[in-house]
């Protein structure tokens, strides 16, 4: 047992973070946790998840409203979790409340989450928790990243996480032997927390998908993290001296799961059950397509145009903008199901609206003509594609000359029938990802941003795919070359 002194009280903490519904790893994680419980007594093992276990890009999560995640977490023996932004922002509070209360056999901790209607922690969460383990009182604090503008639209106030932790330290520290912060905040914030706040023994981190192969010790606080996608499980062992009332020994590591051969057969069986259940749920018909809709990441296409037009209508904007990389494949004619729509548009991306100057719009249009932008990989912010792709637009016609130098290729832009005015602000409907500076920096300069939750852009696309007039319009080109700067058809 790693040489921990025999007379001390011992505790093992197993932790995961940012699994993002990588179900293929869950039987391996469960088998590893079971193996640890066989080596130690159950009373000496504490098992925690640090958020973003759920990801609605996966059919098992989407098709079961995350019941699959919670039931597998139950089978694995988790004893508490903190919600991450994937839980908190991609499910409505009502849906998340219902599924957690019915299916989670463990508490959900939200130390910095307030229900705006009541001014209290949501009834299905706990602001903090004290567990008895190995003869010790273990205090758990759980905080999530404060995307306040988004959360307010859903009816939650997410307070400053460090202030919330500090308040919980004052409450819990006199009552507990060991104090753990479950932090879905990212490594930099965890480091700041360790340096600025006294009284924390261990921070278990997530959100930024960082891997700490061994604990980082800062100002007397140990920081741990286990990467992403179930590639690792975190394993921490400590010894507590009751006479000195402190941790006297601590070792930690991350254990690779990707190549693990042992799997928990009960979790494997659950996965198969929920795979079948989700497939049945996602077989619901969305539309009947009379014709195929082509997609091109590196050029204009009907499916990309259709999504841009749908976002413009959804947001009541003059102009619609979306990158083609949000869509993964085109569509064949015939029956279209929820499952197929999820396959081609898996990202939990929300539509939004803002005011944007003509000059900033022109910069984005110029950049969208460049290979370095089309081929740009995007990480995080809900993006679930491969590359940025081109900009698909609606409400605009753009004349280009691809033979010219970069940033000189757009020859003319019309908004409706009027030439683009570089000094005017336009109402633009687009996607939330752009407001954070991802993809095109100029699109992050939008003013009076209004995010539209809880619908995703695939919900917008579903509406458009039932609109025959919209489908017909998607075949008309928005981008034309210098020899034919008039509206023409594209196939």
N, C-alpha and C positions, 0 to 999 in steps of 0.2 A: 504494500500500500504506500509506495513511494517514500518509505522511511519515516513516515509521520510517527511521532512519539506515541507509544502505546497508552500512556496515562491521560492523554489529551482528548477532548471531544472532537470527533472528526465529522466533516461534512463534505459531500461531493455535490457539485452543482453541474448539471448538464444543461446546455443551452443551445438554441438555434435562433436564427434570424434571417429574414428576407428569403424565405423559401419560394415565394412567388408561385405557389401551386405546382412546383416540380414534384408531382406525385410519384415519379419513378424513383425518387430518393427516399420516400417516406418509409417503405418497408425496411430499408437498410438502417435508417435512423432508429426506428423502433427496435430492431434487433440489437443494435448497439446499446441502447438504453436498457433493454432487458438483460443484456450480458453484464452491464455494470451493476444492476440491481441484484444479480446472483452473486457477485463478488462482495458486495456490501449489503448490509441490511437495508430494507426499504426505508426505514426511518432515518437513514444517513444520506439518502439521495434526494435531491431537489431538482425538478425538471421544469424549465421555463422557456417560453418563446418570446422573442423581442420584436415581433410585429412583421407585417407584410407576409404573413403565411398565405394569405388569399390573393389570387390574381385572376381577374375576370377574363383574361385572354384564354384561360384553359377551360375546355368544355365541361370538365367535372365540376369546376367551381361555378361557372355561368349557368349550367343546366340544373344545378341543385341549389342555387342561391347560397353557396358555400357550406351547405350541410356536409358535403363530402369532407371538406377540410376539418370541420369541428369533430366529426365522428372519428376521423383518423387520429386527430390530436387526443381525443378521449382514449382510443385504443393504445396509443403510445404512452399514455400516462402523464401528460403535461399537468402541472399543478397550478399554473397561472400564465397569463399572457398580457402583453400590452398591445393595443392596436397600433398599427402603422398607418401611413397615409393611404395604402392600398385598401385597407379595411375601412378607414374613416371617410375617405373621399369618393370611393367608387360604389359604395352602397349607401342608400338613404338610411338615416338613423332609424326609421321605423322598421325597415327590412332587417337591418343589422340587429336591432333590439329583439325582434321576433325570433330570428334564427339562433341567436346566442342564448336567449332564455329557454328555448325549447331543446337545444342540442348540446350546449357546452356544459361538460361535467366539471368545469374548473372556473375560477373567477377571472374576470377581465378587469385590469387595473387601468384607470385613467386619471392620473393625479392632476393633470392640467386641462381637463375637459369639463365644461360646464354646459348644461342644458339651458339655453337662453330663456325658455318658457318658465323655468322654475328657479333659476339661479343656483341650482345644485348639480352635483355629479349625476349624470343619467342613472336612473334607477337600476339598470342592469349592469352597471359598472361599480367598482369600488375605488375610492380615492387613494387607498393604500390598504395594506394587508399585513397581518402578523401571523406567521406559521410556526408551529413547534416542530423542530427537527433535531434529532440527535441530542435531546436534552437542552437545546438552545432555542431562544426566541429569535426568529428571523423576520426582519422588517422588509417589506417589498414596496417600493415606490415605482410607478410606471408613468413615463412621459413620452409624448409624441410630438413630432415637428409641427410648429404653429403656422400652418397655412391659413391665417385668420380670415382673409377675404373669402376664400372658398368655404370654410367651415360655417361662417355666418350665414351664407346662402342656404345651408342645410339645417340651421337652427342651433348650432353649437358655438360657444365661445371657447377657443383654445388659448389658454393664457400663457404668459412667458414661462417656459419650462423650468428655467433655473429658479425663478421665484417660487414656482410650485414645489420644486424639490426642497428648497430651503424651508418652506413652511412645513412640509412633511417631516423633514429632519427634526425640527423643533418638537413636533408631536410624537414621533416614534423613537427617537434616540434614547430617551430615558426608559423606554419600555423594552428595548431589544438588546440582544447580545451582538448581532451582526446586522448591518443595514446594507441592502442591495438596491441599486437603482437600475431598473429595466429601461433602457434609453433608446428610443427610436428617433435619435436626433442627429447622428453622424459623429465621426471621430473628432473633428475640431471642437464641437460643442461638448463632447465628453471630456476632452482634455481641459477645456475651460472650466467645466463643472468641478473636475478634480482639483484644479488649482485654486478656485475661488470659494468653494464650499467645504466646510469642515464637517466631519462626522459620517462620511460615506466610506464604507469598507470596500465595496466592489461596485463597479459599473459594468453592466453587460450591455454592449452596444449593437447598433444596427443602423439601417437607413442608407449609409454610404457604401455598403457592401465591402467594407474593409476586412482584411484578415489579420489578426494578431496571433502569430504562432505561439507566443507566450505572453502572459499578462504584462501590460505596461504599468509601471509604478510611478505615479505622480503625486507628490504631496501627501503620501500615506494612503492613497487610494489606488486600488488595482483596476485596470481597464482591460476588458476582454471583448472579443468579437470573433464571429465564425463565418465571415464572408457572405456568400449568397447561394441561392438555388439548391441548398442542401448538399453542397459540395463538401462541407465539413460539419461536424458537430463539435461544440465547445465542451471541454472537460476540465473542471476546476476542482482541486482538492485542497482543503484547508484544515488546520488544527487550531482549536480555540482553547486558551488557558483560562478556566473559570476563575482561578485565583487572581490572575493579573487582569482579567476581563478584557482580553484582546486576542486577535489572531497572531499566533506566533510562528506559524509555518503556512506557506501557500505556494502551490505549484499549479500550473495550468498549461493546456495545449489545445490545439485543434486536431481532430481526428478525421482523416480523409474518408469520405463516404462513397466517392464516385466509383472506386474499384472494390468496394466491400462486397464480399461474396454471400455473406449471411443475410437473409431476409426474414422478416416476421410474416409467417404465412397468414395469420389472421388479418393483418393489414393488407396483404396482397389480395385476399378474398374481398375485403371491403372495397378496395379500389376497383375490382372487377364489377362488383355490384353497382357502384356509383358511376362507372363508365357506361354501363348499360342504361341506368336510369337517366343519366344526363343526355345520352344519345336520343332516347325517346322524347325527352322534354324539348330538345333542340330540333326535333323533326317537324316542329310547327311551321306551317307555310307562311312565308312573308309576302311572296308575290309570284305571279306566273309571267315569265318574260317571253315576249314574242320574238325577240331577237337577241343575239349575243351582244355583250358590251365589253369592248376591248379596253385593256389597260396598258399604258406604257410609262415606265418610270422616267424615261429620258426624252419624252416628247408628249405632245398633247394627245389625249384620248377621250373617247366618249364617257367612260366610267369616271375618270377624274373630273371632267367637266360637269357631270351630273352631281357629284358630291359638292363641288364648288358652288353650283347653282342652288343646291339644297341648303347649304350653309347661309348663302345670301338671303334666301327666303326665310329661313328659320330665325335669323337675327334681324330681319327687316332692314337690311343694309342696302347701300347703293352698289357695293362691290363685294364679291365673294372670293376668298383666297384659301387654298389648301395645297399642301405638298402632295405630289402623287405617291410618295413613299408611304403614306398612311394606308394605302391599299396594297395588298400583297398579290392579288391575282385578279384577272378579269372574270366575267360571268358568262356561262353558256345560256342558251335559250332554254325555257322550260321552268320547272318548279324550283323555286328558291326557298330554302329553309333558314331558320334562325341559326342553325349550326353552320351552314355554308356562309352566311353573312358574317358570323364570328370568325371563320377561317380567313376571310379576305380582309376584314377590318377589325383586328383583335384589340387594338389599343384603347385603354380607358381615357380617351381624349374628349374634352368638352368643347362645344362651340362657344364663341364669345364675340363681342362687338366692341369696337373702339373708333375714335377719330384718328385719322392718319393723314399727314400732309401728302400732297402730290409728289413732292420731292422724295420723301421716304418710300412711297409706293414705287416710284421709278427706280430707285436704287435696288429694291427687292426684285423687280422685273429684270433689271440688268443682270443681277447675280444669278437669277434662275436660268439664264442662258449659258452659264459657265460650268464646265465639267467638274471643277473643284467643289461646286455646290451640289450639283446633281448626284455626285458620287460620295457625298459627305455622310459618314456614319453618325447616327445620333444615339446618345445614351441617356436613359432616364426620362423624366418628365412625362411618363405615360406612353412614350413611343415604343411600339412593338414591331417596327419594320426593320429593314436592312439599311437603306440609304434614304437621304432626304428626297431625291428625285427633283422633278421640275415643279414649278408653280402652276397649278390649274386655277383658272380664273373664271369669273362670271360677272357680267355687267361691264366688261372691258372688251375692246378690240385692240390688239397690239401688232404693230408692223415691225418686223425685225429683219436684220441682215446679218446672218451668222458668219459672214466672211470678214466682218469688220473687227476691230480691236476690242478687247474686253471693256465693258462699261460704255461702249459706243454702238452697241448692236441694236438697241431699241430706237427705231426711227420716228415712230409716232404712237401715241396712245389716245384712245377715245373712251370716255366714260359715257355710256349711252351714245348720243350723237355729238357730244361736246368734247373738244380737245382737253386733255389732262392739264389742269392748272397746277403748276408746281407749288404755288403759294396758298392753295385752298386746302382745307381739311375735308376729307371724305369719310362717310360712315362705312366702315369696313367690317364685314362678317368673316371670321376666320376661326382659328383654333387656339386654345389656351397656351399650347406649347410655345407659340411664337412670342407671346408676351413676356416670356422669361429670357429672351435673347437667344433661343435655340434655333439654328437654321439661318435666319436672316436677322442681323442686328437691327436693321432699320425698322422692322416690324415690332420691335420691343419699345419703340418710341411712341406708340399709340397713346392717346389721352382718353380719359373718361372710360376706362375699361369696364365692361360689364360681362362677367362670366355667367354662363347659362347652365345651371345644374338642375337635375341630376342626369339629363340625357347625354349620351355619347354621340359621336358623329356617326356611328353605325345606326343609331336610331333615326337620325336625320336621313341617312341614305335609304333606310327602309321605306320611309314616306315617299321619297323620290322614285323608288323602283316600282311603286304602284301608280305612278303618274305618267300616262302614255305621252302627254304633251311634253313633259319634262325630258323624257327619254328621247323623243324626236329632236328636241332642241339641243341635246347634248352632242349631236353629230355635226353641229355647225361650229366651224373653227373660230377660236378667239385669237389665235396667233396666225399671222399670215406673213409670207416673205415679201421682200421689197418689190417683186415683180407683180404682185397681186394683192395689194393692200385693201381688199374688200372682203366681206364675209363670204366664205366658201364652205363646202361640206368636207368633213373628214370621215374616213371610214373607221 
